[in-house]
Amino acid sequence: MVATQQVDNYVYVVGQDSFAVARYDLAGWLNEIDQPDPPIIDCFDAEGAWEMLRHLRTDCFVWQCGACDAWIFTSTRPRIGVLRCSTCGYGGVDFPHADLHVGDRD
């Protein structure tokens, strides 16, 4: 694995040899459910894969996991409850708590 990136409830993983980007469900990535072969986005080289990851996080909010400090991106997901972290599996973003710190709470 070369790189991973979490956007909402999906984890995008860049392959080391092919530079293809696989999209896992968060629960499948954390081995909580059996996930068949993930959908693949073909990229021809490392630069293409990097651009794909950049495109996927365009217009996203960026959050930091409360347990391991990994970056978690959210796009149109409602900021309700907790979004678990794909890196550590037990931490994540507690949106009501996080909104208090960024001043977005109504």
N, C-alpha and C positions, 0 to 999 in steps of 0.2 A: 504494500500500500504506500502510495506517495503522499497523498493528502486527503483529509476528510473535511467536510464542511456541513454544519447542521443549519438547515433552513426550515423553520416551523417543525413539523413532525416527520421530516425526511432527512436522511443523511446521505450526502453525495460523496462517493469515494472514487479517487482517481487511481487507475491501475498503474503499476510500475512499468510494465513492459509495453502495454498497448496504448496507454494514455486514454483509454475509454473511461467514461464517467458512469458509474453505477449508482442508481437511486434506490436506497433501502428505506423501508418504513422504520421509524424510530424503534418500535417494539420488536421488529425483526432484527435490527442492528444490535439491540440489547439482549437478543436471544430469548425474548419472552414469548414469541410466537414463531412458528415455522413459516418462513417466507420462501416461496419458490424463487427461482433465479430472478434477480432484480432487473428492471428495465435498464438498458445500456444506451448511453449517448456516445456515439463514436467521435473521437477527436484524433487528428492525425499526428499531433506532436504535443510536447509539453506546453508550448505557448497556447495552442488551441484549447487544451484542458484548463489552463489558467484563466483564459478568457471566458470559458464556459462557467467556471466557478464565480468569476467576477460578475458575469451577467445574471447568474442565479441570485446573487445578493444585492442587485441593483434595487434601490428604493426600499431596502429593508432597514428596520431598526436593529441595532446591535446591542446585545446584552452580555453580561458576564455571569458565568455559573457561580452560584454562591458557595460551592464547595471546592471546585478545582480551578476556577478562574478561566475556563475555556470560553471561547466566544460562541454565542448562539445568535443566529439571525432570525428575525421574524418579518414576514411580509404582511399579509392581510389577515393573519390569525387573530381572533379576538384575544385581547389581553385579559384573560379570565383564568383564575387558578394558577397552576404550576406547570411549566413546560420542562420536562426532565432533560438532563444533559446527556448527549451521546458519548461524551468523553469519559466521564466517571460513572454514569448510570444511576447515581443516587442523588446528586445535586440537581441544579437547574435554575430556572428563573421563577420566583414567586411574584407574579405580576402586581397584585395589590400592594405588596411591600415595596417592590421596585418603583412603582408609580409614585409612591410617597417621596422617594429620594430624588426623582427627576422632575417633580412638580407637575405631573400630568394628571393628577387626581382631581376630579370635579368636586 
